[in-house]
Amino acid sequence: MTDRTLAHFRLATDADVPALVSLVTSAYRGDASRAGWTTEADLLDGDRIDPGLLHDDIARARSRVVVAEDAAGTLLACAHVADVEGAGYFGMFAVDPLRQGGGIGRATIVECERIARDEWALPVMRMTVIDARTELIAWYERLGYRRTGDFRPFPYGDTRFGVPKRDDLRFEVLEKIFV
């Protein structure tokens, strides 16, 4: 990892929810997100994560919200990993836009894969990505994920996940099989 600011990973608590909502929003929505390369600002407005759902993810069995912090306790990145029907599910992934490209994101994914593979003995990790995000999908492919051709509808009308600026949004399932 090239960014030496990462000090450790820990599991999120309910007290982290406001900071996590802020981090996830800054990585994907609005002008602040344009400082990084993961912005969805041209695709969506509004919220990226619902605080109530985040509280549920923290509390649920075989579900962890992983937080990456620097030595001073500054939140750098986060992700959600869960056991969904016998497969790892990776989501809510966000890196501070000013820290993107330094290796923190890659390290966070590796930590979530470790949990799914080593702690839960799951055979595969899956995620859903808006298929219009070709740059992001290419990055995941470089990390060993493959496109499955399995598409899921975008939750139009559910503003907990954003307000679409386009009418052609959908998710594609990506997966990585653990050998």
Backbone bond lengths (Angstrom), bond angles and torsions (degrees), N, CA, C in turn:
res aa  C-N    CA-C-N  psi(-1)  N-CA   C-N-CA  omega(-1)  CA-C   N-CA-C  phi
1 M - - - 1.439 - - 1.529 108.47 -
2 T 1.321 115.97 134.13 1.458 119.26 -178.03 1.524 112.82 -85.42
3 D 1.325 117.84 -25.82 1.460 120.16 -178.85 1.522 108.73 -88.47
4 R 1.309 117.04 109.54 1.466 122.63 -175.76 1.524 113.01 -83.85
5 T 1.335 117.09 5.95 1.458 119.09 -178.07 1.525 112.99 -78.82
6 L 1.329 117.96 -17.00 1.457 120.48 179.48 1.514 109.72 -69.65
7 A 1.322 116.16 122.01 1.465 120.65 -179.96 1.520 111.36 -100.55
8 H 1.336 116.50 -42.74 1.465 118.13 -176.86 1.521 111.40 -167.84
9 F 1.337 113.76 167.29 1.455 122.24 171.20 1.521 108.03 -107.51
10 R 1.307 115.36 150.22 1.463 121.61 172.76 1.518 107.63 -149.75
11 L 1.319 115.63 168.35 1.458 120.71 177.41 1.521 109.66 -90.10
12 A 1.309 115.60 139.75 1.462 121.24 179.65 1.519 110.66 -70.48
13 T 1.311 114.75 153.08 1.458 122.69 172.89 1.529 107.85 -119.94
14 D 1.320 115.85 171.76 1.461 119.39 177.46 1.531 111.97 -57.88
15 A 1.326 117.55 -31.03 1.467 120.88 179.77 1.532 112.06 -65.08
16 D 1.334 117.38 -20.49 1.463 121.99 -179.40 1.526 113.29 -83.22
17 V 1.314 118.45 -11.76 1.466 121.08 -171.36 1.531 113.07 -54.78
18 P 1.328 121.60 -49.87 1.470 118.98 -179.93 1.536 112.94 -58.23
19 A 1.329 117.85 -42.83 1.472 120.91 179.57 1.524 110.91 -67.35
20 L 1.324 117.57 -36.41 1.463 120.52 178.72 1.522 111.35 -67.93
21 V 1.321 116.97 -42.18 1.465 120.52 177.06 1.526 109.60 -59.76
22 S 1.310 116.91 -43.42 1.465 121.54 178.64 1.530 111.19 -62.58
23 L 1.329 117.40 -46.35 1.464 120.94 179.87 1.521 111.18 -61.41
24 V 1.320 117.28 -49.28 1.462 120.80 -177.51 1.528 110.18 -62.41
25 T 1.314 117.11 -42.72 1.461 120.75 178.80 1.531 110.66 -62.56
26 S 1.330 117.05 -44.42 1.473 120.11 -178.19 1.526 112.08 -65.58
27 A 1.322 117.70 -27.19 1.464 120.68 -179.35 1.526 112.72 -79.11
28 Y 1.325 118.01 -21.24 1.458 119.86 -172.34 1.523 116.16 -125.73
29 R 1.315 118.32 -25.72 1.462 119.69 -171.11 1.521 111.72 -124.26
30 G 1.309 114.93 150.15 1.451 121.45 174.68 1.514 113.66 74.38
31 D 1.333 114.55 -179.56 1.468 120.63 -176.41 1.521 113.12 -63.24
32 A 1.334 118.33 -33.92 1.471 120.47 179.84 1.516 111.21 -59.05
33 S 1.326 117.21 -33.73 1.465 120.78 -178.06 1.528 112.30 -68.58
34 R 1.307 117.25 -20.66 1.472 120.31 -178.14 1.530 112.30 -71.46
35 A 1.330 117.54 -11.10 1.468 120.94 175.94 1.523 110.86 -70.86
36 G 1.314 117.75 -21.54 1.459 122.87 177.50 1.514 110.36 -109.73
37 W 1.322 115.66 -175.63 1.459 118.70 -178.37 1.524 112.95 -104.16
38 T 1.336 118.86 2.13 1.459 121.13 -177.43 1.523 113.47 -97.45
39 T 1.309 117.99 7.95 1.456 121.38 -174.86 1.530 112.94 -55.76
40 E 1.325 114.47 143.21 1.461 122.31 170.55 1.530 109.40 -114.45
41 A 1.327 116.54 15.98 1.463 121.59 -172.68 1.527 113.01 -59.71
42 D 1.326 118.18 -26.42 1.462 119.90 178.14 1.523 112.02 -83.87
43 L 1.339 116.42 -12.11 1.459 121.10 -178.12 1.519 113.33 -104.14
44 L 1.351 115.89 -34.77 1.464 120.73 -171.53 1.521 111.93 -143.97
45 D 1.326 115.11 148.34 1.459 123.31 168.87 1.529 107.10 -113.21
46 G 1.312 115.53 178.83 1.455 120.02 172.92 1.514 113.72 80.33
47 D 1.313 114.42 -159.02 1.457 121.87 -175.02 1.526 111.89 -72.64
48 R 1.319 115.54 152.13 1.471 122.27 173.58 1.518 110.46 -108.53
49 I 1.332 116.82 -25.80 1.462 121.24 -179.53 1.527 108.72 -144.87
50 D 1.295 116.07 141.03 1.449 122.84 179.14 1.533 109.06 -94.39
51 P 1.330 118.87 126.05 1.468 120.66 -178.79 1.530 113.53 -56.19
52 G 1.311 117.89 -38.05 1.454 120.93 179.31 1.526 112.05 -63.72
53 L 1.330 116.35 -43.23 1.467 119.85 177.17 1.526 110.84 -64.86
54 L 1.317 116.33 -36.35 1.460 120.64 179.05 1.533 110.58 -65.64
55 H 1.314 117.53 -42.51 1.473 120.62 175.09 1.533 109.96 -58.40
56 D 1.336 116.39 -42.74 1.467 120.71 179.52 1.531 111.13 -62.65
57 D 1.341 117.05 -42.14 1.471 120.88 179.39 1.527 111.44 -62.56
58 I 1.324 116.88 -38.33 1.463 121.33 179.28 1.526 110.69 -66.08
59 A 1.322 117.29 -37.87 1.462 122.08 -174.40 1.532 114.21 -84.48
60 R 1.321 117.90 -24.14 1.467 121.91 -172.75 1.524 111.97 -68.65
61 A 1.327 116.22 145.73 1.468 121.50 175.60 1.529 109.59 -67.11
62 R 1.325 116.07 146.62 1.472 123.51 -179.29 1.529 111.25 50.86
63 S 1.313 113.65 46.11 1.453 123.77 178.10 1.517 106.16 -147.90
64 R 1.319 115.82 128.76 1.467 119.87 179.23 1.519 109.97 -136.57
65 V 1.308 114.26 138.55 1.456 120.43 170.29 1.520 105.13 -104.12
66 V 1.319 114.65 114.66 1.464 122.80 -175.59 1.523 108.52 -95.08
67 V 1.326 115.50 133.95 1.457 122.68 -179.40 1.523 108.58 -118.66
68 A 1.330 116.95 133.26 1.463 122.71 172.70 1.520 107.73 -105.04
69 E 1.338 115.33 129.21 1.465 120.81 -178.40 1.520 110.17 -129.02
70 D 1.337 115.31 157.50 1.457 119.39 170.92 1.530 108.57 -89.16
71 A 1.318 117.02 -179.53 1.466 121.55 -175.88 1.525 112.83 -62.06
72 A 1.325 117.15 -25.05 1.465 121.01 179.85 1.527 112.28 -87.28
73 G 1.334 117.42 -0.99 1.456 121.07 -179.68 1.514 114.24 87.40
74 T 1.334 116.90 11.85 1.462 121.20 177.95 1.520 109.42 -75.60
75 L 1.306 115.49 130.68 1.457 122.19 179.76 1.525 109.75 -70.82
76 L 1.336 116.68 122.53 1.462 122.35 -178.58 1.516 112.85 -106.35
77 A 1.343 115.97 -38.25 1.464 120.93 -175.34 1.516 109.06 -158.30
78 C 1.330 115.31 164.42 1.455 120.86 175.14 1.521 109.15 -155.30
79 A 1.308 114.99 162.91 1.462 121.89 174.61 1.515 108.50 -162.16
80 H 1.300 115.52 159.28 1.460 122.47 176.48 1.522 107.62 -113.14
81 V 1.316 116.25 130.99 1.462 121.89 174.57 1.521 107.27 -126.82
82 A 1.328 115.84 136.64 1.463 120.11 -177.76 1.519 109.87 -148.03
83 D 1.311 114.65 158.50 1.462 122.21 171.90 1.526 105.98 -91.65
84 V 1.328 115.99 111.76 1.459 121.44 179.04 1.524 107.41 -119.25
85 E 1.314 115.06 104.97 1.460 122.23 177.74 1.526 112.01 55.58
86 G 1.329 116.64 43.51 1.453 121.19 175.23 1.515 115.94 80.67
87 A 1.332 116.78 12.26 1.468 122.03 176.09 1.518 107.89 -132.07
88 G 1.331 116.47 147.33 1.445 119.61 174.04 1.512 109.60 -69.99
89 Y 1.319 116.68 142.29 1.457 121.26 173.21 1.519 107.81 -123.12
90 F 1.328 116.15 129.18 1.451 123.62 -178.06 1.520 108.36 -113.00
91 G 1.321 117.20 126.49 1.456 119.92 179.85 1.515 111.70 -158.29
92 M 1.321 115.79 -173.86 1.459 124.20 179.81 1.532 111.81 48.18
93 F 1.293 115.91 37.01 1.457 122.74 -176.82 1.519 109.53 -81.57
94 A 1.320 116.61 126.06 1.460 120.57 179.21 1.520 110.02 -149.16
95 V 1.320 114.81 141.71 1.463 122.85 174.04 1.520 106.99 -126.56
96 D 1.320 116.59 136.51 1.458 121.28 175.94 1.535 107.89 -46.28
97 P 1.342 118.52 125.92 1.462 120.72 -176.02 1.530 114.22 -54.66
98 L 1.332 117.45 -31.85 1.461 120.25 -179.81 1.526 112.37 -77.98
99 R 1.334 117.77 -9.50 1.472 122.13 -179.38 1.522 112.24 -110.36
100 Q 1.328 117.24 0.57 1.460 119.87 -178.60 1.521 110.65 -67.43
101 G 1.319 115.19 145.04 1.460 120.69 178.70 1.518 113.56 91.44
102 G 1.332 117.85 0.79 1.456 120.85 -177.56 1.516 115.33 -103.97
103 G 1.332 118.00 1.07 1.456 120.97 177.44 1.513 115.05 104.44
104 I 1.328 118.03 -9.11 1.461 120.40 -179.54 1.522 110.67 -64.98
105 G 1.318 117.03 -41.06 1.459 120.74 179.37 1.510 111.96 -62.30
106 R 1.313 116.26 -47.33 1.466 120.87 178.67 1.530 110.35 -58.84
107 A 1.321 116.95 -44.45 1.468 120.66 179.60 1.531 111.30 -63.30
108 T 1.319 116.96 -35.99 1.462 121.02 179.35 1.526 110.72 -67.48
109 I 1.313 117.34 -42.76 1.471 120.39 176.77 1.521 110.19 -62.22
110 V 1.320 117.09 -44.26 1.469 121.06 179.51 1.523 110.26 -59.15
111 E 1.323 118.10 -41.33 1.465 121.25 178.34 1.528 111.01 -63.78
112 C 1.311 117.74 -42.19 1.464 120.73 178.88 1.526 111.34 -67.35
113 E 1.325 117.14 -38.74 1.467 120.41 175.72 1.529 110.46 -62.72
114 R 1.323 116.73 -39.32 1.462 120.84 178.73 1.529 110.86 -60.41
115 I 1.312 116.44 -43.28 1.459 120.69 179.09 1.527 110.20 -61.32
116 A 1.333 116.43 -50.50 1.466 120.44 -177.35 1.534 111.65 -64.07
117 R 1.310 116.54 -44.09 1.472 121.88 -175.46 1.528 112.02 -78.52
118 D 1.324 117.56 -51.75 1.463 121.15 -170.79 1.524 113.78 -87.87
119 E 1.317 117.92 -40.20 1.465 119.82 -177.59 1.520 112.41 -85.42
120 W 1.326 116.88 -36.92 1.454 120.02 -176.74 1.530 113.06 -104.91
121 A 1.334 118.16 -5.44 1.470 123.85 178.95 1.534 112.33 55.23
122 L 1.318 116.70 41.50 1.461 120.91 178.77 1.531 109.53 -88.54
123 P 1.325 117.91 145.81 1.464 120.78 -174.32 1.529 115.47 -84.75
124 V 1.325 117.20 -13.07 1.459 120.34 -172.03 1.529 109.81 -153.94
125 M 1.328 115.34 152.25 1.469 121.44 172.30 1.527 106.35 -117.51
126 R 1.330 115.53 135.33 1.463 121.23 178.56 1.520 109.67 -125.18
127 M 1.308 114.48 157.36 1.463 121.83 174.92 1.512 107.86 -152.22
128 T 1.313 116.20 163.35 1.461 120.82 171.95 1.523 107.97 -118.56
129 V 1.329 114.74 136.85 1.468 121.89 -178.30 1.527 107.53 -133.42
130 I 1.318 116.68 137.59 1.463 119.70 175.28 1.521 107.18 -58.46
131 D 1.319 117.62 123.35 1.465 120.57 -171.35 1.524 113.48 -67.83
132 A 1.323 118.21 -15.22 1.468 120.93 174.70 1.530 111.78 -74.09
133 R 1.319 117.48 -10.76 1.471 123.28 -178.77 1.532 109.71 -87.06
134 T 1.305 117.64 62.80 1.467 122.19 -173.15 1.525 112.78 -61.86
135 E 1.332 118.14 -37.31 1.467 120.87 178.24 1.525 111.44 -63.33
136 L 1.322 115.52 -42.17 1.457 120.60 179.71 1.532 110.74 -68.48
137 I 1.321 117.01 -42.40 1.468 120.27 177.29 1.522 110.19 -61.10
138 A 1.327 117.81 -41.39 1.474 120.88 178.03 1.529 110.72 -61.36
139 W 1.323 117.69 -37.87 1.467 121.04 178.10 1.526 110.16 -64.04
140 Y 1.333 116.54 -45.39 1.466 119.82 177.51 1.530 111.03 -62.04
141 E 1.310 116.85 -37.65 1.476 119.64 178.01 1.528 110.41 -62.53
142 R 1.312 117.78 -38.01 1.472 120.33 177.44 1.530 111.28 -65.53
143 L 1.330 116.95 -21.15 1.464 121.31 177.66 1.532 112.08 -91.91
144 G 1.326 117.28 6.18 1.461 121.31 175.72 1.514 115.71 100.55
145 Y 1.318 118.34 4.39 1.466 120.97 177.12 1.520 109.05 -84.98
146 R 1.324 115.60 150.18 1.462 119.80 178.54 1.517 109.70 -125.42
147 R 1.311 114.59 148.44 1.464 120.66 175.94 1.525 108.06 -73.58
148 T 1.317 116.93 135.49 1.461 120.24 -177.49 1.524 113.24 -98.62
149 G 1.329 117.24 -17.48 1.459 119.79 -174.08 1.522 112.37 79.06
150 D 1.331 116.67 4.40 1.463 123.31 177.57 1.529 107.14 -92.67
151 F 1.318 116.61 116.67 1.457 121.52 -176.87 1.522 110.43 -110.27
152 R 1.337 115.04 146.68 1.465 122.94 178.17 1.523 107.88 -124.66
153 P 1.307 117.34 145.65 1.468 119.41 -179.53 1.527 111.90 -70.74
154 F 1.311 115.47 147.75 1.458 120.66 172.10 1.534 107.21 -74.52
155 P 1.343 118.13 141.55 1.469 120.12 -177.35 1.532 112.48 -78.98
156 Y 1.349 115.97 66.74 1.462 120.20 177.47 1.521 109.25 -56.24
157 G 1.322 116.15 137.47 1.452 121.36 178.94 1.520 114.32 91.77
158 D 1.336 117.49 -13.34 1.462 120.90 177.86 1.525 107.44 -101.82
159 T 1.314 116.47 94.08 1.461 121.21 -172.70 1.527 113.39 -69.61
160 R 1.343 118.17 -5.53 1.468 119.74 174.19 1.534 110.51 -63.34
161 F 1.323 117.71 -19.29 1.464 122.44 -177.19 1.519 112.96 -113.22
162 G 1.322 116.43 8.00 1.451 120.13 176.60 1.515 112.85 116.98
163 V 1.314 113.43 168.77 1.458 122.36 178.08 1.527 106.83 -114.33
164 P 1.317 117.21 107.97 1.468 120.73 -175.84 1.521 113.14 -64.13
165 K 1.327 114.99 142.87 1.461 122.04 173.97 1.522 110.96 -99.59
166 R 1.334 115.73 -5.60 1.470 122.31 -179.53 1.525 108.48 -133.90
167 D 1.322 114.92 158.28 1.469 118.62 179.90 1.528 113.25 -104.44
168 D 1.332 117.07 12.94 1.468 120.02 -176.95 1.537 112.81 -117.31
169 L 1.323 117.85 22.02 1.455 120.40 -176.95 1.528 111.13 -79.63
170 R 1.320 114.86 139.92 1.458 121.91 174.19 1.520 107.41 -155.99
171 F 1.318 115.76 163.57 1.459 121.67 178.88 1.521 109.63 -103.65
172 E 1.326 115.48 145.59 1.461 120.45 168.67 1.523 107.55 -113.49
173 V 1.317 115.67 140.82 1.461 121.32 177.33 1.525 108.02 -83.42
174 L 1.328 115.70 127.03 1.469 122.14 172.28 1.511 106.31 -109.84
175 E 1.341 117.10 151.20 1.457 119.32 178.39 1.518 110.90 -146.33
176 K 1.319 112.81 154.66 1.461 122.11 175.81 1.525 106.67 -131.66
177 I 1.299 115.39 120.31 1.460 120.17 179.05 1.516 107.80 -88.34
178 F 1.322 115.54 130.94 1.461 121.02 178.29 1.518 108.07 -85.49
179 V 1.293 115.72 127.78 1.473 120.53 -178.41 1.522 110.07 -92.95
